[in-house]
């Protein structure tokens, strides 16, 4: 998508490849979430968490979940590509702030240390790496399974989805405002001192 935005020759094949890749990305986490949700043992042990998949029209719900995840993936990729086209430093600042908000949320809830039973510095290292991994995977797949309280949590999962959608609109605004109109250079120079 990043290369496509900088290209003067956009073909239907290139767009189709990106869309089919996004739908493939969306298919995997949707399958995982549906498999977990429809497992009778999991529904019995966690009835408050599992059970969003109805007993009827499962195929329709599955297809809608794939399209929801796929559209989220496309918007996130578009937002990241546009931000990278505007300025790489702004992109990394956004990623750091986004992860910082997540870390602060987990710290405020007293839930930063990951559930894997390590002690000492190992516990902190595993917690940081696990939290970063889960957040990035959720950002770029919208896997419903990570809404669990041991991972993102339902409230943050929903807030994260909304923030990622807002980021797309913000990146479009920044791209229109600050990107070079020729769309052929990677790092434009702006009135700000953020030269890459």
ROSE-930792 format. One line per field, with one value per atom (N, C-alpha, C): residue in one letter; atom name; x, y, z. Coordinates in pm, whole numbers, plus 32768, in hexadecimal, padded with zeros to 4 digits. Each point is the difference from the previous one (the first is absolute). Layout:
aa = c(A|...)
at = c(CA|...)
xx = c(X|...)
yy = c(Y|...)
zz = c(Z|...)
END
This chain:
aa = c(X|X|X|X|X|X|X|X|X|X|X|X|X|X|X|X|X|X|X|X|X|X|X|X|X|X|X|X|X|X|X|X|X|X|X|X|X|X|X|X|X|X|X|X|X|X|X|X|X|X|X|X|X|X|X|X|X|X|X|X|X|X|X|X|X|X|X|X|X|X|X|X|X|X|X|X|X|X|X|X|X|X|X|X|X|X|X|X|X|X|X|X|X|X|X|X|X|X|X|X|X|X|X|X|X|X|X|X|X|X|X|X|X|X|X|X|X|X|X|X|X|X|X|X|X|X|X|X|X|X|X|X|X|X|X|X|X|X|X|X|X|X|X|X|X|X|X|X|X|X|X|X|X|X|X|X|X|X|X|X|X|X|X|X|X|X|X|X|X|X|X|X|X|X|X|X|X|X|X|X|X|X|X|X|X|X|X|X|X|X|X|X|X|X|X|X|X|X|X|X|X|X|X|X|X|X|X|X|X|X|X|X|X|X|X|X|X|X|X|X|X|X|X|X|X|X|X|X|X|X|X|X|X|X|X|X|X|X|X|X|X|X|X|X|X|X|X|X|X|X|X|X|X|X|X|X|X|X|X|X|X|X|X|X|X|X|X|X|X|X|X|X|X|X|X|X|X|X|X|X|X|X|X|X|X|X|X|X|X|X|X|X|X|X|X|X|X|X|X|X|X|X|X|X|X|X|X|X|X|X|X|X|X|X|X|X|X|X|X|X|X|X|X|X|X|X|X|X|X|X|X|X|X|X|X|X|X|X|X|X|X|X|X|X|X|X|X|X|X|X|X|X|X|X|X|X|X|X|X|X|X|X|X|X|X|X|X|X|X|X|X|X|X|X|X|X|X|X|X|X|X|X|X|X|X|X|X|X|X|X|X|X|X|X|X|X|X|X|X|X|X|X|X|X|X|X|X|X|X|X|X|X|X|X|X|X|X|X|X|X|X|X|X|X|X|X|X|X|X|X|X|X|X|X|X|X|X|X|X|X|X|X|X|X|X|X|X|X|X|X|X|X|X|X|X|X|X|X|X|X|X|X|X|X|X|X|X|X|X|X|X|X|X|X|X|X|X|X|X|X|X|X|X|X|X|X|X|X|X|X|X|X|X|X|X|X|X|X|X|X|X|X|X|X|X|X|X|X|X|X|X|X|X|X|X|X|X|X|X|X|X|X|X|X|X|X|X|X|X|X|X|X|X|X|X|X|X|X|X|X|X|X|X|X|X|X|X|X|X|X|X|X|X|X|X|X|X|X|X|X|X|X|X|X|X|X|X|X|X|X|X|X|X|X|X|X|X|X|X|X|X|X|X|X|X|X|X|X)
at = c(N|CA|C|N|CA|C|N|CA|C|N|CA|C|N|CA|C|N|CA|C|N|CA|C|N|CA|C|N|CA|C|N|CA|C|N|CA|C|N|CA|C|N|CA|C|N|CA|C|N|CA|C|N|CA|C|N|CA|C|N|CA|C|N|CA|C|N|CA|C|N|CA|C|N|CA|C|N|CA|C|N|CA|C|N|CA|C|N|CA|C|N|CA|C|N|CA|C|N|CA|C|N|CA|C|N|CA|C|N|CA|C|N|CA|C|N|CA|C|N|CA|C|N|CA|C|N|CA|C|N|CA|C|N|CA|C|N|CA|C|N|CA|C|N|CA|C|N|CA|C|N|CA|C|N|CA|C|N|CA|C|N|CA|C|N|CA|C|N|CA|C|N|CA|C|N|CA|C|N|CA|C|N|CA|C|N|CA|C|N|CA|C|N|CA|C|N|CA|C|N|CA|C|N|CA|C|N|CA|C|N|CA|C|N|CA|C|N|CA|C|N|CA|C|N|CA|C|N|CA|C|N|CA|C|N|CA|C|N|CA|C|N|CA|C|N|CA|C|N|CA|C|N|CA|C|N|CA|C|N|CA|C|N|CA|C|N|CA|C|N|CA|C|N|CA|C|N|CA|C|N|CA|C|N|CA|C|N|CA|C|N|CA|C|N|CA|C|N|CA|C|N|CA|C|N|CA|C|N|CA|C|N|CA|C|N|CA|C|N|CA|C|N|CA|C|N|CA|C|N|CA|C|N|CA|C|N|CA|C|N|CA|C|N|CA|C|N|CA|C|N|CA|C|N|CA|C|N|CA|C|N|CA|C|N|CA|C|N|CA|C|N|CA|C|N|CA|C|N|CA|C|N|CA|C|N|CA|C|N|CA|C|N|CA|C|N|CA|C|N|CA|C|N|CA|C|N|CA|C|N|CA|C|N|CA|C|N|CA|C|N|CA|C|N|CA|C|N|CA|C|N|CA|C|N|CA|C|N|CA|C|N|CA|C|N|CA|C|N|CA|C|N|CA|C|N|CA|C|N|CA|C|N|CA|C|N|CA|C|N|CA|C|N|CA|C|N|CA|C|N|CA|C|N|CA|C|N|CA|C|N|CA|C|N|CA|C|N|CA|C|N|CA|C|N|CA|C|N|CA|C|N|CA|C|N|CA|C|N|CA|C|N|CA|C|N|CA|C|N|CA|C|N|CA|C|N|CA|C|N|CA|C|N|CA|C|N|CA|C|N|CA|C|N|CA|C|N|CA|C|N|CA|C|N|CA|C|N|CA|C|N|CA|C|N|CA|C|N|CA|C|N|CA|C|N|CA|C|N|CA|C|N|CA|C|N|CA|C|N|CA|C|N|CA|C|N|CA|C|N|CA|C|N|CA|C|N|CA|C|N|CA|C|N|CA|C|N|CA|C|N|CA|C|N|CA|C|N|CA|C|N|CA|C|N|CA|C|N|CA|C|N|CA|C|N|CA|C|N|CA|C|N|CA|C|N|CA|C|N|CA|C|N|CA|C|N|CA|C|N|CA|C|N|CA|C)
xx = c(8053|7FAD|8057|806E|805D|8037|8027|8035|7F93|7F88|7F91|7FDF|8008|7FE4|8066|8079|8068|800B|7FAB|8008|7FA9|802F|7FB0|7FA3|801F|7FB3|7FBE|7F83|7FB5|7FAC|8019|7FB7|7F97|7F9C|7F97|8039|8063|8040|8046|8043|8045|7F9C|7F95|7F98|7FBE|7FE4|7FC5|805A|8082|805F|7FFE|7FFB|7FFC|7F7F|7F90|7F7F|7FFA|802E|7FFC|805F|8071|805C|7FC0|7FBC|7FBD|7F92|7FB6|7F97|803B|8072|8044|802F|8036|8028|7F87|7F8E|7F86|7FC6|8012|7FC7|803C|8083|8043|7FD1|8004|7FD2|7F6A|7FB1|7F72|7FEA|804A|7FF6|8027|806C|802D|7F93|7FCC|7F9B|7F81|7FD4|7F86|8016|8074|801C|8000|803D|8000|7F72|7FB6|7F7B|7F9C|800D|7F9F|8027|8070|802A|7FA3|7FBA|7F9F|803F|807B|8042|801B|8032|801B|7F7E|7F97|7F7F|7FCC|801B|7FD4|8052|8085|8058|7FFE|7FE7|7FFF|7F87|7F88|7F86|7FF5|8044|7FFB|805D|8063|8062|7FE1|7FE0|7FE3|7F6A|7FDA|7F73|7FCC|8058|7FCF|7FD8|8036|7FDB|7F7B|7F97|7F7D|7FFF|7FA0|7FF3|7FC9|7FBE|7FCB|8045|8007|803E|8094|8046|808E|8054|7FDE|804D|7FF4|7F88|7FEC|8052|7FFC|804E|8095|802B|808D|802B|7FB0|8020|8005|7FA0|7FFF|8079|802A|8078|807C|8008|8072|8003|7F8D|7FFC|801D|7FD1|801F|8097|803C|8090|804D|7FD4|8043|7FFD|7F8E|7FF8|8056|8005|8057|8092|8027|808B|8021|7FA7|8019|800D|7FA9|8008|8081|8027|807C|8079|8003|806F|8004|7F8B|7FFA|8032|7FD4|802A|8097|8037|8090|804E|7FD0|8043|7FFE|7F8D|7FF6|805C|8001|8055|8094|8026|808A|8022|7FA1|8017|8012|7FB9|800C|8086|801A|807C|8013|8071|801A|800A|8033|800A|7F74|7FA5|7F76|7FC1|801C|7FCA|8033|8082|8037|7FD3|7FEA|7FCA|7F71|7FB0|7F79|8004|8055|8008|8029|8062|802E|7F91|7FB9|7F93|7F8F|7FDF|7F96|8024|807C|802B|8007|8028|8005|7F78|7F9A|7F77|7FD6|8021|7FDE|8048|8082|804D|7FC8|7FE1|7FC8|7F79|7FAF|7F80|8014|805D|8019|803C|8059|803C|7F95|7FAA|7F96|7FA0|7FEA|7FA7|8048|8083|804E|800B|8001|7FFB|8072|806F|806B|804E|801D|804E|7FAF|803B|7FBA|7FE8|7F9F|7FD5|8061|8063|8061|8051|800C|803F|8099|8036|808E|8014|807D|801E|8070|8007|806C|8002|8079|8012|7FC4|8001|7FC2|7F6D|7FBD|7F72|7FE6|8054|7FEE|8021|8069|8026|7F91|7FCD|7F93|7F84|7FE4|7F89|8009|8072|8010|7FF5|8048|7FFD|7F75|7FC1|7F7A|7F9A|8005|7FA0|8013|807D|801A|7FCD|801F|7FD6|7F69|7FBA|7F6E|7FC3|8035|7FCA|8015|8077|801C|7FAB|7FF5|7FAD|7F6F|7FCE|7F76|7FEF|8061|7FF7|7FF6|804B|8007|7FAF|7FAE|7FA7|7F74|7FF2|7F81|7FC9|8057|7FD6|7FA7|7F88|7F9D|802A|804A|802A|8052|8046|8056|7FB3|7F7B|7FB2|7FF7|8038|7FFC|8049|7FD9|8038|8094|8034|808E|8054|7FBF|8049|7FE2|7FB4|7FE2|7F91|7F9F|7F89|7F97|7F83|7F93|7FF7|800F|7FF4|8073|807A|8071|7FFC|7FD3|7FF6|7FA4|7F8F|7FA1|803C|803D|803E|8071|804D|806D|7FCC|7F91|7FC5|7FD4|7FC2|7FD2|8077|8067|8076|8047|8005|803E|7FB1|7F7C|7FAF|8013|8006|801A|8089|8062|8087|7FFF|7FAA|7FF9|7FD4|7F99|7FD0|8067|8044|8069|8072|8027|806F|7FDB|7F83|7FD3|8009|7FD3|8009|8092|8058|808E|8040|7FDA|8036|7FD7|7F81|7FD1|8040|801C|8034|8096|804B|8091|804E|7FC3|804C|801E|806D|8025|7F93|7FD4|7F90|8022|8081|8024|7FFB|7FFE|7FFA|8073|8071|806D|8078|8001|806F|7FD0|805A|7FD9|8000|805A|800D|7FF5|7F8D|7FED|8033|8027|802D|7F8D|7FE4|7F8C|802A|7F99|801C|8031|7FEC|8036|808E|804D|808A|8009|7FAD|8000|803B|807A|803F|8031|7FE3|802B|808A)
yy = c(7F89|8077|807D|7FFD|8070|801B|7F97|8010|802F|7FCD|8025|8095|8035|808F|8059|7FCF|8050|7FE8|7FAA|7FDD|805B|801D|804D|7FA4|7F7F|7FA1|7F9A|8019|7FA7|7FA3|7F7D|7F9E|7FBB|7FCC|7FB6|7F83|7FC3|7F8A|801D|8072|8025|8019|8045|801A|7F7E|7FA9|7F7E|7FAB|8007|7FB6|8031|8082|8038|7FD9|800B|7FDE|7F6B|7FAC|7F70|7FDC|8042|7FE9|8028|8073|802D|7FA0|7FCC|7FA0|7F7B|7FDB|7F88|8014|8077|8021|7FF9|8034|8002|7F75|7FA8|7F7A|7FB1|8009|7FB0|8023|807F|801D|7FE9|8012|7FE4|7F6B|7FAD|7F6F|7FD9|8039|7FE3|8026|807A|8030|7FAC|7FDD|7FB0|7F73|7FC5|7F7A|7FFE|8066|8008|8016|8058|8023|7F8E|7FAF|7F94|7F7E|7FFD|7F88|7FEC|7F8F|7FEA|8006|7FCF|8002|8090|8052|808C|804B|7FE3|8041|7FD7|7F86|7FD0|803F|800C|8035|8099|8042|8093|8038|7FED|802C|8098|804D|8092|8032|7FB0|8029|7FC2|7F82|7FB9|7FFB|7FFB|7FF6|806E|8056|806A|7FC9|7F8C|7FC2|7FB7|8028|7FC1|7F70|7FB4|7F76|7FF7|8069|8005|8071|7FF4|8065|8017|7F98|800F|802B|7FCE|8026|8095|8037|808F|8052|7FD8|8047|7FF5|7F89|7FEB|805D|8005|8055|8093|802B|808B|801E|7FA0|8013|800C|7FB0|8009|8089|8031|8084|806F|7FF2|8064|8004|7F8C|7FFB|802E|7FD6|8027|8096|803E|8091|8048|7FC9|803B|7FF5|7F8D|7FEC|8062|800E|805D|8090|8028|8089|8015|7F9E|800D|8007|7FAB|8003|8082|8030|8080|8071|8001|8069|7FFD|7F8A|7FF5|8027|7FD6|8022|8096|803E|8091|804A|7FD4|8042|7FEF|7F8A|7FEB|8057|8016|8058|8091|8028|8089|8014|7FAD|800F|7F85|7FBF|7F85|801A|8072|8020|800F|8040|800C|7F76|7FA7|7F79|7FBB|8006|7FBD|8045|8083|8045|7FD0|7FF0|7FCC|7F75|7FA7|7F77|7FFF|8055|8007|8035|8067|8036|7F9B|7FBA|7F9C|7F91|7FD1|7F98|8038|807E|8040|8009|8022|8007|7F76|7F99|7F77|7FD9|801E|7FDF|804C|8080|804E|7FC8|7FD6|7FC2|7F82|7FAB|7F84|801C|8062|8022|8039|8058|803C|7F96|7F98|7F94|7F99|8011|7F9F|7F7B|8005|7F86|7FFA|8046|8004|7F7E|7FC5|7F85|7F90|7FBD|7F9A|7F84|7FB0|7F8E|7F8B|7FFF|7F92|8002|7F8F|7FFE|8007|8076|8018|8059|8006|8054|8062|806D|8060|8046|8017|8049|7FB4|7F7B|7FAF|801C|8016|801F|8083|8065|8082|7FF7|7FB7|7FF2|7FB9|7F92|7FB7|8057|804D|8056|8069|8043|8069|7FC5|7F95|7FC3|7FC8|7FC2|7FC8|806D|8069|806E|8043|8016|803C|7FA3|7F7F|7FA1|7FF7|7FF5|7FF6|807F|8073|807F|800D|7FE0|800B|7F9C|7F86|7F9D|802F|8035|8031|8077|805A|8075|7FD8|7F98|7FDD|7F85|7FCB|7F91|8012|804C|8013|7F7A|7FAE|7F7D|8012|7FCA|8010|7FB5|7F95|7FAE|8050|8067|804E|806A|7FFC|805A|7FCB|7F8C|7FC2|8052|7FF2|8050|7FE6|7F8C|7FE3|803F|802F|803D|8096|8031|808F|8027|7FAA|8024|8037|7FE5|8027|8096|804F|8091|8037|7FD2|8034|7FCA|7F84|7FCA|8058|8026|8056|808B|8039|8083|7FFD|7F94|7FF1|7FFD|7FBB|7FFA|808C|804A|8088|805C|7FF8|8054|7FE2|7F82|7FDD|8037|8001|8039|8098|8041|8091|8022|7FAA|8016|8003|7FB1|8000|8089|8039|8083|806D|7FF7|8061|7FF6|7F87|7FEF|8034|7FEF|8038|8099|803B|8091|802E|7FBE|8027|7FEC|7F96|7FE7|806E|8024|806B|8086|8015|8081|800D|7F93|800C|7FB3|7FA1|7FAF|8050|7FDE|803D|7FDF|8063|7FED|7FA1|7FEC|7FA5|7F6F|7FE7|7F78|7FA8|803D|7FAD|7FFE|8058|7FFC|7FC8|7FBC|7FBF|805F|805C|8058|8091|803A|808C|8056|807C|805E|8060|8014|804E|8079|8049|8072|7FD4|7F82|7FC9|7FCF|7FF1|7FD2|7F69|7FB5|7F6E|7FC8|801B|7FCB|7F73|7FA4|7F74|7FEC)
zz = c(8000|8000|8000|804B|8003|7F74|7FB8|7F79|7FA0|8013|7FA8|800D|807B|8014|7FBD|7FEE|7FBF|7F6C|7FCA|7F73|7FAC|7F8A|7FA0|7FB0|8001|7FB1|805E|8023|8058|7FAB|800E|7FB2|8056|7FBF|8045|8042|7FC0|8039|8083|8008|807C|8070|7FE1|8064|802A|7FA1|801E|8058|7FE9|8053|8090|8011|8088|8047|7FBA|803D|8021|7FA5|801D|8070|800A|8070|8084|8001|807A|8029|7F9F|8021|8031|7FCB|8032|808F|801B|8089|805C|7FD2|8052|8015|7F9F|8009|8074|8012|8067|808E|802C|8087|8014|7F96|800B|8017|7FB8|8013|808E|8032|8089|8064|7FF2|805E|7FFB|7F88|7FF3|8036|7FE4|8035|8098|803C|8092|8036|7FBD|8032|7FF3|7F9A|7FEB|8045|8044|8048|8078|8009|806C|808C|800D|8084|802B|7FA5|8021|8021|7FB8|801D|808A|8025|8083|8071|7FEA|8068|8008|7F90|7FFF|7FB9|8037|7FB8|7FF0|8055|7FF2|7F93|7FDB|7F9B|7F78|7FFF|7F83|7FEA|7F81|7FDF|7FA8|7FCA|7FA8|7F77|7FDC|7F81|8013|7FB7|8014|7FCC|8029|7FD3|7F72|7FD2|7F78|7FB5|7F7E|7FA9|8021|8023|8023|7F87|7F8B|7F8A|7FE5|800F|7FEB|8064|807E|8066|7FE3|7FD5|7FDE|7F8D|7F97|7F8D|8029|8051|802F|8057|8052|8052|7FA9|7F95|7FA4|7FBF|7FD3|7FC1|8064|807C|8066|8019|8012|8017|7F85|7F8A|7F85|7FE8|8018|7FEE|8068|8078|8067|7FD7|7FCD|7FD4|7F8F|7F9F|7F91|8031|805D|8034|804F|804F|804E|7FA4|7F9A|7FA1|7FB1|7FD8|7FB9|8059|807D|805D|8015|8017|8016|7F83|7F8B|7F83|7FE6|8018|7FEC|8061|807E|8062|7FDE|7FD0|7FD6|7F88|7FA8|7F8D|802C|8067|8031|8046|8066|804B|8058|7FF3|804C|8095|8025|808F|803D|7FB8|8031|8012|7FA1|800B|807F|8018|8077|8080|7FFA|8075|801D|7F96|8012|803E|7FC9|8032|8094|8024|808B|805C|7FD3|8052|800E|7F95|8004|8062|7FFB|805E|808D|800E|8083|8042|7FB2|8035|8032|7FB4|8027|8081|8007|8079|807A|7FEF|806F|802D|7FA1|8021|8053|7FD4|8048|808B|800A|8081|805E|7FCC|8053|8035|7FB4|802D|8057|8011|804E|7FB9|7F7B|7FB0|7F9B|801B|7F9B|7FFB|8074|8000|7FC3|7FA0|7FB3|8056|7FDB|8051|7FFF|7FA5|7FFC|8082|8046|8085|7FFE|7FEC|800E|807B|8032|8072|7FDC|804C|7FF1|7F7A|7FCC|7F82|7F8A|8009|7F96|7FF1|8071|7FFD|7FB7|801C|7FBE|7F6B|7FDD|7F73|7FB2|8038|7FBE|7FF7|8069|8000|7F92|7FF5|7F9B|7F74|7FE6|7F7B|7FDE|8062|7FE7|7FE7|8050|7FED|7F78|7FD9|7F7C|7F92|800A|7F99|7FF2|8071|7FFC|7FC6|8026|7FCE|7F68|7FD1|7F71|7FB0|8032|7FBC|7FF9|806E|8001|7FA3|7FFE|7FA7|7F6E|7FD8|7F72|7FDA|805D|7FDD|8039|806A|8047|8032|8035|8032|807A|7FF9|806A|807F|7FEF|8072|8066|7FD5|805B|804F|7FFB|8053|808F|8019|8085|8068|807C|806C|8017|7FD8|8011|7F91|7F97|7F8F|7FFE|7F9D|7FFB|8061|8010|804E|7FA1|801D|7FA7|7FE8|806B|7FF0|7FAA|801B|7FB2|7F71|7FEC|7F7A|7FAC|8039|7FB9|7FE9|8068|7FF3|7F99|7FFE|7FA2|7F70|7FEA|7F7B|7FD4|8059|7FE0|7FE5|8055|7FEE|7F7C|7FD9|7F81|7F8A|800B|7F95|7FF9|8075|8001|7FC7|801C|7FCC|7F67|7FC3|7F6D|7FCC|803E|7FD4|801C|8070|8022|7F9C|7FDD|7FA2|7F75|7FD8|7F7F|8005|806E|800E|7FFB|804C|8001|7F78|7FBB|7F7B|7F9F|8003|7FA7|8022|807F|802C|7FEB|8018|8006|7F97|7FBC|7FA0|7F83|7FC0|7F82|7F9A|7FB6|7FA4|7F8E|7FE5|7F94|802C|8085|8037|7FD3|7FDB|7FCF|805F|8062|805F|8083|8046|807C|8076|8004|8074|7FD5|8018|7FDE|8073|7FE0|8066|801B|807E|8028|8051|802A|8054|8089|8022|807B|7FE7|8067|7FF1|8011|7FB9|8009|7F7E|7FE1|7F89|801B|7FA5|8013|7FC4)
END
